[in-house]
Amino acid sequence: MGFAEKSSTQTLIPGFLYSTSFTSKRCENVEQNLAPAGVGYSSVPFDSAAMAGVKQNIFIPAPKESRIEMFSPAFYAACTAGGILSCGLTHTAVTPLDLVKCNMQINPTKYKSISSGFGVLLKEQGIRGFFKGWAPTLLGYSAQGACKFGFYEFFKKYYSDIAGPEYAAKYKTLIYLAGSASAEVIADVALCPFEAVKVRVQTQPGFARGLSDGFPKFIKAEGALGLYKGIVPLWGRQIPYTMMKFSTFENIVEAIYKYSIPTPKDQCSKSQQLGISFAGGYLAGVLCAVVSHPADNLVSFLNNAKGATVGDAVNKLGLWGLCTRGLPLRIVMVGTLTGAQWGIYDAFKVFVGLPTSGGGSPDPAHK
């Protein structure tokens, strides 16, 4: 999000026209102006019903404007809420793709391809099997999205203020990278327990039906600390992913507005801006998938097998397997996912009256 943008949208009609007291005075002036020349105001018959219609036609209700001050607690709360919606809903929606991807990573001899993977799941578990693990997915990625987007906006502003206006503009990509990395460290602490249960439920038949029975069963088998066994690989997957996701999105959107759109961002319609947010998010998502895929394979491997280590994963999958196994499906999934996330996030910001993300350099608050 460009920090130079203002928190409220500009209107074409002056705000004083929306004042009730002013409206009454203005209507009296209209009555006087309607009187024929040379005729006193008091001598002109006045139709109050007709003037009521004039009021309705002349004075347009004020458009909704945000009362949220930029970089205030309410602003960060709105970004956090947008993050919950964008990540929780999108990850839950692609649960079938995630399920096949995880099983391809864990058991490639059985789940040989995307099409055969869906066929095996359909044959063994039916349609309901495609959404196995949806509850830990929804809760885990909602918590992650809250921290990811909320803290990203906070850290981006925080690091911009430290750098100052000149360096914030000059090294904006470094600020995007630092802000997103800092946010993801916190976000993964919130996600990790749910991710551990999700992978175990999805890849071990008969382990549990879902979160309600899978969570206590996992703790009984692995202990409470076992929920964070995959935190380091998760950081290895998610921090590069998020750094790529936010920095490339910011730069792609800025480039689109600079080179492809003939009008400035603040003159584009909200639907145009949301379309650009989705396009920038999709392109960023493709790059994210490639960068973070080896760590994604590690997370799936470690959470599936009790006592498994990174060395075990490398020995079994090989370096090439870590980088490529399940990658085509993940590119489709993550590209769509990331595009939808930015679209939903910015749609929520527009709904509450905030500007859309991207399209400019971080702008430190003037003190």
Protein Blocks (a to p, Z undefined) as FASTA:
>chain_A
ZZkbcfbdcdfbdfklmpmklmmmmmmmmmmmmpcghiafklpccdfklmmmmmmmmmcc
dddddfbdghiaklmmmmmmmmmmmmmmmmmmmmmmmmmmmmmmmmmmlmmbfklmmmmm
mmmnojmlmmgoklmmmmmmmmmmmmmmmmmmmmmmmmmmmnommlmmmmmmmmmmmmmm
mmmmmmmmmmmmmmmmmmmmmmmghkamblmlmmmmmmmmnojmlmmmmmmmmmmmmmmm
mmmmmmmmmmmmmmmmmmmmmbdfklpcfklmmmmmmmmmmmmmmmmmmmmmmmmmmmmm
mmmpghiafklmmmmnommlmmmgoklmmmmmmmmmmmmmmmmmmmmmmmnopaceehia
cddddZZ
